[in-house]
Amino acid sequence: MTDHAFTESVVEQAALGWLEAIGWSVAHGPDIAPDMPAAERANYGEVVLGARLRDPLLLRLLSGDRRARGAEQFTGRTV
């Protein structure tokens, strides 16, 4: 292994940091699992957390961001 090897954890932490920096809400997976009080999906088969995808897009739409219109159409079909 070289000094430049990436692990899944390194990549995940970097991605979470970037997403949080641009305004996305980051949560620890087990805290929002289906059987928890703060569940964000009904079961593990739901791979997209609809509210987490939809809510930031709605804020952009409400602020007049015209680019969000395509995203709204996309989320309407997928979530």
QUISUL-V469276 format. One record per residue. N is the residue number from 1. SS is DSSP state (alpha for helix, beta for strand, coil for the rest). BURIAL is # if it has 9 or more other C-alpha atoms within 8 Angstrom, else .. D_LAST is the distance of its C-alpha to the last C-alpha in Angstrom with 2 decimals. Layout:
<<N,SS,BURIAL,D_LAST> <N,SS,BURIAL,D_LAST>>
This chain:
<<1,coil,.,40.69> <2,coil,.,41.07> <3,coil,.,40.72> <4,coil,.,37.72> <5,coil,.,35.55> <6,coil,.,31.99> <7,coil,.,30.43> <8,alpha,.,26.78> <9,alpha,.,27.43> <10,alpha,.,28.92> <11,alpha,#,26.06> <12,alpha,.,23.45> <13,alpha,.,25.54> <14,alpha,.,25.98> <15,alpha,.,22.29> <16,alpha,#,21.58> <17,alpha,.,24.53> <18,alpha,.,23.43> <19,alpha,#,19.93> <20,alpha,#,21.65> <21,alpha,.,24.26> <22,coil,.,21.92> <23,coil,.,20.38> <24,coil,#,17.47> <25,coil,.,17.83> <26,coil,.,19.05> <27,coil,.,19.46> <28,coil,.,21.35> <29,alpha,.,19.21> <30,alpha,.,21.43> <31,alpha,#,21.24> <32,alpha,#,17.54> <33,coil,#,17.83> <34,coil,#,16.79> <35,coil,.,20.43> <36,coil,#,21.08> <37,coil,.,21.43> <38,coil,.,18.96> <39,coil,#,16.27> <40,coil,#,12.75> <41,coil,#,11.37> <42,coil,.,13.03> <43,coil,.,14.27> <44,coil,.,14.79> <45,coil,.,12.97> <46,coil,.,9.57> <47,coil,.,10.19> <48,coil,.,7.41> <49,coil,#,8.23> <50,alpha,.,5.47> <51,alpha,.,8.61> <52,alpha,#,10.51> <53,alpha,#,8.55> <54,alpha,#,8.18> <55,alpha,.,11.68> <56,alpha,#,13.88> <57,alpha,#,12.60> <58,alpha,#,13.38> <59,alpha,.,16.70> <60,alpha,#,17.50> <61,alpha,#,16.91> <62,alpha,.,19.12> <63,coil,.,21.68> <64,coil,.,22.00> <65,coil,#,20.56> <66,coil,.,20.28> <67,coil,.,18.72> <68,alpha,#,15.46> <69,alpha,#,15.12> <70,alpha,.,14.02> <71,alpha,#,11.38> <72,alpha,#,10.17> <73,alpha,.,10.21> <74,alpha,.,8.43> <75,alpha,#,5.35> <76,alpha,.,5.78> <77,alpha,.,6.07> <78,alpha,.,3.80> <79,coil,.,0.00>>
